[in-house]
Amino acid sequence: MVGLRADERSRVLRMRARDCGSRTGARAVLPLADAGVAERDVLEWWKRQPFDLGIPSYAGNCVLCFLKGRAKLLRLIREDPSRADWWIEQERRVSNRTNAQGRACESMKRFRLGETYEELRAAAFNQADLFDDAVADTETFDCHCTD
């Protein structure tokens, strides 16, 4: 069961195109997509609940997912710098990791290529944001957690 919505058409199509059943007998079931549930429906459902998770819809369920675009990550960190704490700690835990040949391997030490989450948090406060209200981000990738 995968919670992709009907308005996430490209992800739904990609999931169905995989046809995992031909190899394993398993197949993805997409009940929200099949029922035509879109983001607006989910947001309406949450409005009727007696509590609020306090997560902006643009943040998603994995707030600082490394597959999000840099601009979106910077915005989320500016809003709450503590969001980066867990990610920074995980990168620090493997900071002395080496590859099988014993050489330092930078790609094994960070979630994102090019900068650590600590560098990302520093950049959030050292760089001006020209588009504070912009949530769209052209470098965002589909999140493959559910793909």
CNS distance restraints for C-alpha pairs under 8 A (distance, minus, plus):
assign (resid   1 and name CA) (resid  28 and name CA) 6.04 0.50 0.50
assign (resid   1 and name CA) (resid  29 and name CA) 4.74 0.50 0.50
assign (resid   1 and name CA) (resid  30 and name CA) 5.94 0.50 0.50
assign (resid   1 and name CA) (resid  31 and name CA) 7.32 0.50 0.50
assign (resid   2 and name CA) (resid  28 and name CA) 6.82 0.50 0.50
assign (resid   2 and name CA) (resid  29 and name CA) 6.21 0.50 0.50
assign (resid   2 and name CA) (resid  30 and name CA) 5.32 0.50 0.50
assign (resid   2 and name CA) (resid  31 and name CA) 7.50 0.50 0.50
assign (resid   2 and name CA) (resid 146 and name CA) 6.59 0.50 0.50
assign (resid   3 and name CA) (resid  30 and name CA) 6.29 0.50 0.50
assign (resid   3 and name CA) (resid  31 and name CA) 7.11 0.50 0.50
assign (resid   3 and name CA) (resid  32 and name CA) 6.16 0.50 0.50
assign (resid   3 and name CA) (resid  33 and name CA) 7.84 0.50 0.50
assign (resid   3 and name CA) (resid 146 and name CA) 7.82 0.50 0.50
assign (resid   4 and name CA) (resid   8 and name CA) 6.47 0.50 0.50
assign (resid   4 and name CA) (resid  11 and name CA) 7.42 0.50 0.50
assign (resid   4 and name CA) (resid  12 and name CA) 6.47 0.50 0.50
assign (resid   4 and name CA) (resid  30 and name CA) 6.39 0.50 0.50
assign (resid   4 and name CA) (resid  32 and name CA) 6.30 0.50 0.50
assign (resid   4 and name CA) (resid  33 and name CA) 6.08 0.50 0.50
assign (resid   4 and name CA) (resid 146 and name CA) 7.69 0.50 0.50
assign (resid   5 and name CA) (resid   9 and name CA) 7.71 0.50 0.50
assign (resid   5 and name CA) (resid  12 and name CA) 7.66 0.50 0.50
assign (resid   5 and name CA) (resid  30 and name CA) 7.92 0.50 0.50
assign (resid   5 and name CA) (resid  32 and name CA) 5.11 0.50 0.50
assign (resid   5 and name CA) (resid  33 and name CA) 4.52 0.50 0.50
assign (resid   5 and name CA) (resid  36 and name CA) 7.25 0.50 0.50
assign (resid   5 and name CA) (resid  37 and name CA) 5.64 0.50 0.50
assign (resid   5 and name CA) (resid  38 and name CA) 5.46 0.50 0.50
assign (resid   5 and name CA) (resid  39 and name CA) 7.00 0.50 0.50
assign (resid   6 and name CA) (resid  12 and name CA) 7.42 0.50 0.50
assign (resid   6 and name CA) (resid  32 and name CA) 6.51 0.50 0.50
assign (resid   6 and name CA) (resid  33 and name CA) 3.89 0.50 0.50
assign (resid   6 and name CA) (resid  34 and name CA) 6.98 0.50 0.50
assign (resid   6 and name CA) (resid  35 and name CA) 7.64 0.50 0.50
assign (resid   6 and name CA) (resid  36 and name CA) 5.08 0.50 0.50
assign (resid   6 and name CA) (resid  37 and name CA) 5.50 0.50 0.50
assign (resid   6 and name CA) (resid  38 and name CA) 5.40 0.50 0.50
assign (resid   7 and name CA) (resid  33 and name CA) 7.61 0.50 0.50
assign (resid   7 and name CA) (resid  36 and name CA) 7.97 0.50 0.50
assign (resid   7 and name CA) (resid  37 and name CA) 7.55 0.50 0.50
assign (resid   7 and name CA) (resid  38 and name CA) 5.20 0.50 0.50
assign (resid   7 and name CA) (resid  39 and name CA) 6.93 0.50 0.50
assign (resid   8 and name CA) (resid  12 and name CA) 6.17 0.50 0.50
assign (resid   9 and name CA) (resid  13 and name CA) 6.07 0.50 0.50
assign (resid  10 and name CA) (resid  14 and name CA) 6.09 0.50 0.50
assign (resid  11 and name CA) (resid  15 and name CA) 6.07 0.50 0.50
assign (resid  11 and name CA) (resid 142 and name CA) 7.70 0.50 0.50
assign (resid  11 and name CA) (resid 147 and name CA) 6.77 0.50 0.50
assign (resid  12 and name CA) (resid  16 and name CA) 6.22 0.50 0.50
assign (resid  12 and name CA) (resid  30 and name CA) 7.83 0.50 0.50
assign (resid  12 and name CA) (resid  33 and name CA) 7.31 0.50 0.50
assign (resid  13 and name CA) (resid  17 and name CA) 5.98 0.50 0.50
assign (resid  14 and name CA) (resid  18 and name CA) 6.48 0.50 0.50
assign (resid  14 and name CA) (resid 147 and name CA) 7.40 0.50 0.50
assign (resid  15 and name CA) (resid  19 and name CA) 7.73 0.50 0.50
assign (resid  15 and name CA) (resid  28 and name CA) 7.23 0.50 0.50
assign (resid  15 and name CA) (resid 147 and name CA) 5.80 0.50 0.50
assign (resid  16 and name CA) (resid  28 and name CA) 7.00 0.50 0.50
assign (resid  19 and name CA) (resid  27 and name CA) 6.59 0.50 0.50
assign (resid  20 and name CA) (resid  24 and name CA) 6.18 0.50 0.50
assign (resid  20 and name CA) (resid  25 and name CA) 7.01 0.50 0.50
assign (resid  20 and name CA) (resid  26 and name CA) 5.96 0.50 0.50
assign (resid  20 and name CA) (resid  27 and name CA) 5.64 0.50 0.50
assign (resid  20 and name CA) (resid  28 and name CA) 7.66 0.50 0.50
assign (resid  21 and name CA) (resid  25 and name CA) 3.99 0.50 0.50
assign (resid  21 and name CA) (resid  26 and name CA) 4.39 0.50 0.50
assign (resid  21 and name CA) (resid  27 and name CA) 4.88 0.50 0.50
assign (resid  22 and name CA) (resid  26 and name CA) 7.89 0.50 0.50
assign (resid  30 and name CA) (resid  34 and name CA) 6.06 0.50 0.50
assign (resid  31 and name CA) (resid  35 and name CA) 6.03 0.50 0.50
assign (resid  32 and name CA) (resid  36 and name CA) 6.25 0.50 0.50
assign (resid  32 and name CA) (resid  37 and name CA) 5.14 0.50 0.50
assign (resid  32 and name CA) (resid  38 and name CA) 7.88 0.50 0.50
assign (resid  33 and name CA) (resid  37 and name CA) 5.89 0.50 0.50
assign (resid  33 and name CA) (resid  38 and name CA) 7.79 0.50 0.50
assign (resid  37 and name CA) (resid  41 and name CA) 5.99 0.50 0.50
assign (resid  37 and name CA) (resid  42 and name CA) 7.30 0.50 0.50
assign (resid  38 and name CA) (resid  42 and name CA) 6.63 0.50 0.50
assign (resid  39 and name CA) (resid  43 and name CA) 6.20 0.50 0.50
assign (resid  40 and name CA) (resid  44 and name CA) 6.12 0.50 0.50
assign (resid  41 and name CA) (resid  45 and name CA) 6.20 0.50 0.50
assign (resid  42 and name CA) (resid  46 and name CA) 6.31 0.50 0.50
assign (resid  43 and name CA) (resid  47 and name CA) 6.29 0.50 0.50
assign (resid  44 and name CA) (resid  48 and name CA) 6.66 0.50 0.50
assign (resid  45 and name CA) (resid  49 and name CA) 6.90 0.50 0.50
assign (resid  46 and name CA) (resid  52 and name CA) 7.41 0.50 0.50
assign (resid  47 and name CA) (resid  52 and name CA) 7.91 0.50 0.50
assign (resid  55 and name CA) (resid  59 and name CA) 6.51 0.50 0.50
assign (resid  55 and name CA) (resid  60 and name CA) 7.38 0.50 0.50
assign (resid  55 and name CA) (resid  61 and name CA) 7.87 0.50 0.50
assign (resid  56 and name CA) (resid  60 and name CA) 7.23 0.50 0.50
assign (resid  58 and name CA) (resid 135 and name CA) 6.94 0.50 0.50
assign (resid  59 and name CA) (resid  63 and name CA) 4.87 0.50 0.50
assign (resid  59 and name CA) (resid  64 and name CA) 7.55 0.50 0.50
assign (resid  59 and name CA) (resid  76 and name CA) 7.27 0.50 0.50
assign (resid  63 and name CA) (resid  76 and name CA) 7.62 0.50 0.50
assign (resid  63 and name CA) (resid  83 and name CA) 7.74 0.50 0.50
assign (resid  64 and name CA) (resid  68 and name CA) 7.20 0.50 0.50
assign (resid  64 and name CA) (resid  73 and name CA) 6.02 0.50 0.50
assign (resid  64 and name CA) (resid  76 and name CA) 7.41 0.50 0.50
assign (resid  64 and name CA) (resid  83 and name CA) 7.25 0.50 0.50
assign (resid  64 and name CA) (resid  84 and name CA) 7.26 0.50 0.50
assign (resid  65 and name CA) (resid 143 and name CA) 7.97 0.50 0.50
assign (resid  66 and name CA) (resid 111 and name CA) 6.06 0.50 0.50
assign (resid  66 and name CA) (resid 112 and name CA) 5.86 0.50 0.50
assign (resid  67 and name CA) (resid 112 and name CA) 7.98 0.50 0.50
assign (resid  67 and name CA) (resid 140 and name CA) 6.58 0.50 0.50
assign (resid  67 and name CA) (resid 141 and name CA) 5.57 0.50 0.50
assign (resid  67 and name CA) (resid 142 and name CA) 7.04 0.50 0.50
assign (resid  67 and name CA) (resid 143 and name CA) 5.90 0.50 0.50
assign (resid  68 and name CA) (resid  72 and name CA) 6.67 0.50 0.50
assign (resid  68 and name CA) (resid  73 and name CA) 6.64 0.50 0.50
assign (resid  68 and name CA) (resid 139 and name CA) 7.60 0.50 0.50
assign (resid  68 and name CA) (resid 140 and name CA) 4.83 0.50 0.50
assign (resid  68 and name CA) (resid 141 and name CA) 6.09 0.50 0.50
assign (resid  68 and name CA) (resid 142 and name CA) 7.92 0.50 0.50
assign (resid  68 and name CA) (resid 143 and name CA) 7.54 0.50 0.50
assign (resid  69 and name CA) (resid  73 and name CA) 6.39 0.50 0.50
assign (resid  69 and name CA) (resid 137 and name CA) 5.85 0.50 0.50
assign (resid  69 and name CA) (resid 138 and name CA) 7.18 0.50 0.50
assign (resid  69 and name CA) (resid 139 and name CA) 4.90 0.50 0.50
assign (resid  69 and name CA) (resid 140 and name CA) 4.07 0.50 0.50
assign (resid  69 and name CA) (resid 141 and name CA) 7.01 0.50 0.50
assign (resid  70 and name CA) (resid  74 and name CA) 6.10 0.50 0.50
assign (resid  70 and name CA) (resid 137 and name CA) 7.89 0.50 0.50
assign (resid  70 and name CA) (resid 139 and name CA) 7.32 0.50 0.50
assign (resid  70 and name CA) (resid 140 and name CA) 7.76 0.50 0.50
assign (resid  71 and name CA) (resid  75 and name CA) 6.26 0.50 0.50
assign (resid  71 and name CA) (resid 137 and name CA) 6.42 0.50 0.50
assign (resid  72 and name CA) (resid  76 and name CA) 6.24 0.50 0.50
assign (resid  72 and name CA) (resid 135 and name CA) 6.28 0.50 0.50
assign (resid  72 and name CA) (resid 136 and name CA) 7.54 0.50 0.50
assign (resid  72 and name CA) (resid 137 and name CA) 6.50 0.50 0.50
assign (resid  73 and name CA) (resid  77 and name CA) 6.15 0.50 0.50
assign (resid  74 and name CA) (resid  78 and name CA) 6.07 0.50 0.50
assign (resid  74 and name CA) (resid 120 and name CA) 6.96 0.50 0.50
assign (resid  74 and name CA) (resid 121 and name CA) 7.15 0.50 0.50
assign (resid  74 and name CA) (resid 123 and name CA) 7.46 0.50 0.50
assign (resid  74 and name CA) (resid 124 and name CA) 4.95 0.50 0.50
assign (resid  75 and name CA) (resid  79 and name CA) 6.26 0.50 0.50
assign (resid  75 and name CA) (resid 124 and name CA) 7.22 0.50 0.50
assign (resid  75 and name CA) (resid 132 and name CA) 7.46 0.50 0.50
assign (resid  76 and name CA) (resid  80 and name CA) 6.41 0.50 0.50
assign (resid  76 and name CA) (resid  81 and name CA) 7.83 0.50 0.50
assign (resid  76 and name CA) (resid  83 and name CA) 7.71 0.50 0.50
assign (resid  77 and name CA) (resid  81 and name CA) 4.62 0.50 0.50
assign (resid  77 and name CA) (resid  82 and name CA) 7.41 0.50 0.50
assign (resid  77 and name CA) (resid  83 and name CA) 6.19 0.50 0.50
assign (resid  77 and name CA) (resid  84 and name CA) 6.56 0.50 0.50
assign (resid  77 and name CA) (resid 121 and name CA) 6.36 0.50 0.50
assign (resid  77 and name CA) (resid 124 and name CA) 6.53 0.50 0.50
assign (resid  78 and name CA) (resid 121 and name CA) 7.95 0.50 0.50
assign (resid  78 and name CA) (resid 124 and name CA) 5.86 0.50 0.50
assign (resid  78 and name CA) (resid 125 and name CA) 6.91 0.50 0.50
assign (resid  81 and name CA) (resid  85 and name CA) 7.61 0.50 0.50
assign (resid  81 and name CA) (resid 121 and name CA) 6.94 0.50 0.50
assign (resid  84 and name CA) (resid  88 and name CA) 6.09 0.50 0.50
assign (resid  84 and name CA) (resid 117 and name CA) 6.54 0.50 0.50
assign (resid  84 and name CA) (resid 118 and name CA) 7.51 0.50 0.50
assign (resid  84 and name CA) (resid 121 and name CA) 6.79 0.50 0.50
assign (resid  85 and name CA) (resid  89 and name CA) 6.15 0.50 0.50
assign (resid  86 and name CA) (resid  90 and name CA) 6.28 0.50 0.50
assign (resid  87 and name CA) (resid  91 and name CA) 6.38 0.50 0.50
assign (resid  87 and name CA) (resid 117 and name CA) 6.25 0.50 0.50
assign (resid  88 and name CA) (resid  92 and name CA) 6.18 0.50 0.50
assign (resid  88 and name CA) (resid 116 and name CA) 7.44 0.50 0.50
assign (resid  88 and name CA) (resid 117 and name CA) 5.37 0.50 0.50
assign (resid  88 and name CA) (resid 118 and name CA) 5.61 0.50 0.50
assign (resid  89 and name CA) (resid  93 and name CA) 6.21 0.50 0.50
assign (resid  90 and name CA) (resid  94 and name CA) 6.91 0.50 0.50
assign (resid  91 and name CA) (resid  95 and name CA) 6.14 0.50 0.50
assign (resid  91 and name CA) (resid 109 and name CA) 5.76 0.50 0.50
assign (resid  91 and name CA) (resid 110 and name CA) 5.54 0.50 0.50
assign (resid  91 and name CA) (resid 111 and name CA) 7.48 0.50 0.50
assign (resid  91 and name CA) (resid 116 and name CA) 7.41 0.50 0.50
assign (resid  91 and name CA) (resid 117 and name CA) 7.75 0.50 0.50
assign (resid  92 and name CA) (resid 109 and name CA) 7.85 0.50 0.50
assign (resid  94 and name CA) (resid 108 and name CA) 7.79 0.50 0.50
assign (resid  94 and name CA) (resid 109 and name CA) 5.68 0.50 0.50
assign (resid  95 and name CA) (resid 109 and name CA) 5.55 0.50 0.50
assign (resid  96 and name CA) (resid 104 and name CA) 7.39 0.50 0.50
assign (resid  96 and name CA) (resid 109 and name CA) 7.88 0.50 0.50
assign (resid  97 and name CA) (resid 104 and name CA) 6.54 0.50 0.50
assign (resid  97 and name CA) (resid 105 and name CA) 7.17 0.50 0.50
assign (resid  97 and name CA) (resid 108 and name CA) 7.12 0.50 0.50
assign (resid  97 and name CA) (resid 109 and name CA) 6.87 0.50 0.50
assign (resid  98 and name CA) (resid 102 and name CA) 5.16 0.50 0.50
assign (resid  98 and name CA) (resid 103 and name CA) 5.16 0.50 0.50
assign (resid  98 and name CA) (resid 104 and name CA) 4.43 0.50 0.50
assign (resid  98 and name CA) (resid 105 and name CA) 5.53 0.50 0.50
assign (resid  98 and name CA) (resid 108 and name CA) 7.76 0.50 0.50
assign (resid  99 and name CA) (resid 103 and name CA) 5.57 0.50 0.50
assign (resid  99 and name CA) (resid 104 and name CA) 6.36 0.50 0.50
assign (resid  99 and name CA) (resid 105 and name CA) 5.90 0.50 0.50
assign (resid 105 and name CA) (resid 109 and name CA) 7.10 0.50 0.50
assign (resid 106 and name CA) (resid 110 and name CA) 7.03 0.50 0.50
assign (resid 107 and name CA) (resid 111 and name CA) 7.81 0.50 0.50
assign (resid 107 and name CA) (resid 113 and name CA) 6.65 0.50 0.50
assign (resid 110 and name CA) (resid 115 and name CA) 7.48 0.50 0.50
assign (resid 110 and name CA) (resid 116 and name CA) 5.68 0.50 0.50
assign (resid 110 and name CA) (resid 117 and name CA) 7.74 0.50 0.50
assign (resid 111 and name CA) (resid 116 and name CA) 7.14 0.50 0.50
assign (resid 111 and name CA) (resid 117 and name CA) 7.84 0.50 0.50
assign (resid 112 and name CA) (resid 116 and name CA) 6.59 0.50 0.50
assign (resid 112 and name CA) (resid 117 and name CA) 7.88 0.50 0.50
assign (resid 115 and name CA) (resid 119 and name CA) 5.88 0.50 0.50
assign (resid 115 and name CA) (resid 120 and name CA) 6.54 0.50 0.50
assign (resid 116 and name CA) (resid 120 and name CA) 6.17 0.50 0.50
assign (resid 117 and name CA) (resid 121 and name CA) 6.04 0.50 0.50
assign (resid 118 and name CA) (resid 122 and name CA) 6.31 0.50 0.50
assign (resid 119 and name CA) (resid 123 and name CA) 6.08 0.50 0.50
assign (resid 120 and name CA) (resid 124 and name CA) 6.22 0.50 0.50
assign (resid 121 and name CA) (resid 125 and name CA) 6.99 0.50 0.50
assign (resid 122 and name CA) (resid 126 and name CA) 6.16 0.50 0.50
assign (resid 123 and name CA) (resid 127 and name CA) 5.58 0.50 0.50
assign (resid 124 and name CA) (resid 128 and name CA) 7.96 0.50 0.50
assign (resid 143 and name CA) (resid 147 and name CA) 7.25 0.50 0.50
